[in-house]
Amino acid sequence: METTVNRMDDASRRAGLRQMRMVATGLLLLMAVIYILTHGRDGVWGYVNAGAEAGMVGAIADWFAVTALFRHPLGLPIPHTALVPRRKDDLGASLEQFVTDNFLTPQVLREKILDAQVVRRLGDWLREPEHAERVVSEAVPFLVRAVERVDEEEIRVFVDDVILPRVRREPLSPVAGHLLERVVEDGSHHGLVDLGARELHAWLALHQDQVEAIVRSRAPSWAPTWVNDQVTRRVYTEVVRWAKDVKDDPQHNVRHALDAYLTELGRDLQHDPRTQQRFESLKERVLEHPQVSATGVALGETLRTSVLDALEDPHGALRGRMCSALVALGRQLGEDERLQARLDAWTADTVVSLVQRYGPEITSVISGTIKRWDAREAADKIELHVGRDLQFIRLNGTIVGALVGLTIHALSQLL
């Protein structure tokens, strides 16, 4: 597609160059015709003849100058002609140095970036929901391909070679203790305790025979059967009543005892060496189990599949959250002037640093490309881009020459 566009542009430039050449040459021929028709005549026609003569001189001189840039005029090897083919390497080096000295200087780059206010413009653009959706839509295919490239074997290697060794190497008891302490302080575990109390009471209520059988198995064999039955039913009734009290009373002493135990356990996990050692030993035993690795891989695969499904759903929650996050980011970038100033300064510093480090490699593309061109090819390419404008030099030379000739002839007549 890009090659086709370039060819169309070249064809348009070539047509424009050919047209301007015809105009300039036509004006030269017009001057020649006028000169021939007015040759040897006096009066006003003498002035016209002098103007036409000088116009031809100016036209031919400027034709020579323009042509000498790209080739030998009339194929004659006149010195200091065909400058572009002969000096293309020097031209490329000079152009490279010109770009380096005038466009890639730190001061110029910094001023242009700061004046452009890229961060504010980006924020104003992103704050529009349709623009944020467009960014997400463009980014999702890349994210999907990146996630799809993570196969099960890579997940297994990551779990076995990165996650598990890191977990085995790092002491987790202080982290677990601090987390447990915060959970108890915030009461985040109360929902789980409520669920456990409800399930315990429901199970006891539905499994009277099993509970009584357990209690009866502990009864002394020498006691009469009817006594054991009475005691068993009484124990079951009290256990069910106790479970109901724990379930219904948020301030039950069992709940307080559990909170106290968890608080003490969290403190011991952070500060008691024996508790820490026991926790780390438990961690090692868990990690040595072969199912841990398989479970980690299964979790990773499940997470990967879930992410893919969420990304591919155009109306899903994940893409919606991504769009909302981009809109919020755009709003912040557009309204927070301090953030704008910091990011603009950071962007300018980054660009300046990159250009200072890689600027010579960037500009060397100019001289390197021109050096690889054939001499004839270089002349054709440059003429194709600037030749049409250079034809105006021929036109101006013809007109200015005619005016100068007319003026000189008039002064000669006066003198």
N, C-alpha and C positions, 0 to 999 in steps of 0.2 A: 504494500500500500504506500509506504513512504517513498519507495523507488519510483512508483508511478507518479506521485505528486511532484517529486523532484524533476522527472522528465518533462512533465507538463510545464513547470516553471521555467526550465531551460528552453523549451520550445517557445514560450511566450517572450522570454528575454531575447532569443535569437531573432524572432520576428520584429521586435522593437528595434534591435540594433540594425537589422537590414533596412527597415523603413527610414531610420534617421540617416543612414549612409546614403540612401537614394535622395533624400531631401538635400543633404549637404552637397552631394555631387551634382544634383540638378541645379542648385544655386550657382555652382562653379560654371556649369555649362551655360546658364543664362548670362552670366557675366561675359563669357567668351563670345556668345552670339551678339550681345550688345556691343562688345568691343569691335567685332568684325563689321557690324552694320554702321557704326559711327566712325570708323577709321578714316582719317584724313579730312574730316568735316570740321568746320569752324563754328564759332558762335556757341550757342547753348549746347550743341551736340559735342563740341570739344570738351566741355565740362563732363558730359555723360561718358565720353570715351575715356577720359582720364580716370573717372571714378571706376569704370568697368575694368580698366587695366590694373589699377591698384587693388580692386577687389579680387581679381584672379591671382595676383601675387600673394595677397593675404590668405586666400583659400588654399593655394598650393603649399604655402609655407606651413600652415596649420595642419594640412593633410599630412605633410612630411613629418611634422612633430608628433602627431597622434599615431601615425603608422609606425614610426621609429620606436615607439614604446614596445610594440609586440612583434615586429618582424622587420626585415630589411626592405625598405621602399623599393618597389619594382624588382625585387630580388637581388639588388646590388649590395655587396658587402661593404657598405659605407661605414667608416668608424663611428662608434658610439650610437649605433642603431641596434634594433632588436634587444633592447635593454632588459626586458622581462625574461626572455629565455636565457640570456647570458648571466644575469645577476639574480636569478630566482632564489638561490640559496641565501644570498646576502639580504634579499628582500624579506624572506621568511624570518631570518634572524633579527632584522630590524623591526619587523612587525611584532615579533615575540617580545623584544625588549620594550617596544612602545606600549604594549598591553600591560606588561609587568610594571612599568614605571608610572603609568597613568590610571590604571583601572584596578590593579590588585595590590594597592598600598593599604596598610592598616587603617590610616585615617579616612581614606575614601570609602572603604568597605564599611567601617564602623558608622560613618555618617549616613550612608545610604540605608543601612539596616535599621538604624534608630529612626531615621526620617520616615521609613516605610511603615512603622508601627505594626509589624507583622502580628504580634500577639493580640493586639486589640482587634484587628481585622479578622483574625482567626476566631476569636471569641464571638464577635458579632455574627460571623457566618455559622458557627457551630450552635449558637443558641436557637436557631430556627430548627424545629423538630424534623422537617423534611430533609434538611442538610445532615442532621445527625443520623437519620435513618439511611441516608445515602452512604455515609461513611461506614456504618455497620454492615450494610449490604455489600459494599465493596470489600470489607475486611473479612467477612464470614467465610468466603471460599478459601482464603489463605489459611484461616484458623482451622477450618475443617481438614484441609490437606495436611496441615501440621499435626493435628491430633490423629488422623488416620495413619500417619507414618509410624506412630508409636504402637508397635504390635505387642503381642503377649510375651514374646521372648525378651524384648527390651524392658518391659515392665518387670519381668522376673530378674533380669540382671540388675535393674535399679534397686529392687527390693533386697536382693541377696547381697549385692556389692556395696550399696550405699546406705539404705535405710537401716537394715538390721545391724551391720557393723557400727553405725553411728549410735543406734539405741543401746547396743551392748557396751560401747565405749564410754558413753556419757552417763554419769550418775543421775538417776531419775527421782530418787527419793526426795531431795529438797523441792523439786518442782511439783511432785505429787503432793507433798505435804502442804506446800503453799496453796496449791489449787484446792485441796480439800478444806483447808482453813477458810479460804474465801467463800467456798460453797456453803459451809456451815454458817458463816457470818451473814451471808445474804439470804439464807433460808431456801436456797435453790433446790435442796434435796427433799423438801417437804412434800412435793408432789409425788416423788418416788416412794416416800414412806407411806403416804396416803394410799397409793396403789397397792403396796405390799400388805398393808393392814386390811384393806378390803378383800384382797384375794385370799388372805389367810382366813378371815372370818367366813367367806363364802365356801372355802374348801372344807373347813371344820363342820359347817352346817350341812353340807352335802355328803359327808363321809363319816357319819356317826359310827357305823359298824367297824370301819377300819381303825378309828381312833379308840373305840372301846376294846377292840381286839389287842391293840398295842398296850393299853393300860392293863388289861386282864392278864397279858403274858408276863407282867411284872408283879402280879399279885402272889403272895406266899401260898405255897401248895398246901400248907397245913390248915389254912383258913377255910371255913365252910363256903360252899359255892354261892349261897344266897347272900353272904356277906360281901364276897368279892363282886357280885353283880351290883349290889347297892353302892359300893364304893366306886366301881367303874362308872356307873351312870352319874354319880355325884361329881366325879372328876371331870367327866365330859361336859356336864352342864356348866361347871365353873370355868373350864377352859374356853368354852364358847362365849360365856358372859365376859370373860377377861378380854378375848379378842374383839368383842363388840365394843367394849369400853375403849380399847386402844384405837379402834376405827373411828368412833364418834367423838372422842375428846381430844382436841388439838393440844391440850395442856397436860395430857396423861404423863405420869411419871416415867413410863417406859420410853416415851418420846424424848423427854428431857434427858434420860439416861443415855439414849442413843446419841443425842447431840453432844453430850459431855464426852462420850467415848470417841466420837469422830473428831472433836476438837483436840482431845489429848493425842489421838493418833496422828493428826496433822502436825501437831507440835513436835512429837517424837520423830516423825519422818524428817523433820528439818534439823533437829538438834541432838537426838539420841543416837549414838553410834550403833548400839545393838539393834535398834529398830531399823536403822538404815541398812545395816548389813543383811538383816533378814529380808528386807524388801528387795535388795539387789540380788540376793540369792534366788528369791522367787522369780525375779525378772529373768535371770539366767536360765532357770528351769523352763520357763515359758518359751523363751526364745529358742531353746534347744529342741523344742517339739517340732517335728517335721511339718506339721499342719500349719504352723505360723507363716512360713514362706508361701504356701499354697493359698492361705487366706489373704495374705497381702496382695498376691497376684490377682486373685479373684476380685478383691475390692478395687484394685487399680483398673482392671478390665471393666468392671461395672461403672466406675467413675468415667472412664473414657467413653463408653457407650452412652451414658447419660448426657455427657457434654455434647457428643455428636448429635444426639436426638434434639437437644435443646437448641443447638446452633442451627440446625436445619429446619426448625419450626419458625416460619416468618412471623407468627403471631404469639410465639412462646414468651414465657416470663423472662428468660435469660436475655433474649434480644431486646425485649422491652426495657429491662434494667440497663442494658448497655446504652440504648438510646437516651434514656433518662439521665444516665451519668454523663454522657457527652453534652447534653443540653445544659445540665448544671455546671459542667466545666466551662462551657462557652459563656454562660452568664457570669461566672466568676472572673474569667479572663477579660470580659468586656467591661466589667464594673470596678474591679479592684485595680486602681492605678498603681499601687505599690507593687502588686504582683506583676503587673504589666512591665513596670520599670525593671524589676529584677530579671524577668524572663527575657526582655529585650536585651539587657546588658549581657546576660549569659549567652544568648544567641549570637550577639555581636562578637563576644570574646571567643566563642567556639569557632565561628566562621573565620575570624582573623587568625586564630591559631592554626586551623587547618590549611588556610591559604599560605601562611608563612612556612608551614612545613612541606606542603605539597604543591605550592604555587609553581616552582620551576618545572615539576613534572606536568602540571596542567598546561602551562604555556608552551612547553616543548612540543606539544601536539601540533602547534602552528608550524614551527620550523621543520619538524619531522615529517609532517604531511606534505608540505611544499617541496621538501627535499626528495621525497619519493616520486613526485610528479615528473613526468617527462617534460623537457623544456617546451615543446610545442603544446603539450597538454596544459601546462601552467599558463602559457600565454593565452590560450583559447579560453580557459576558465575565467581568468581575470578580465579579459576583454568582454566576455559574455556578461559579466556583472557590471562593469563600469563603462564599456564601450559606447553604449547609447548616449550616456551623458557627455562623453568626450566628443561626440559628433557636434555638440553645441559649440565646442571650441572652433570647429571648422566654420560653422555658420557665423559665429561672432567675428572670426577672422575675416571672412568675406565681407561682411557688412562694415566692420570697422576699417578694413583696408580701403573699401570704396569711399568711405567718408573722408579718410585721411588723404587719399588721392585727389578727391574733389577739392579739398581744402588747399593742398599744395598747388594744384593747377590754378586755383583762384588767386593765391598769393603770387604765383608766377606771372599771371596776367596783370596784377596790380603793379608789380615791380617793373 
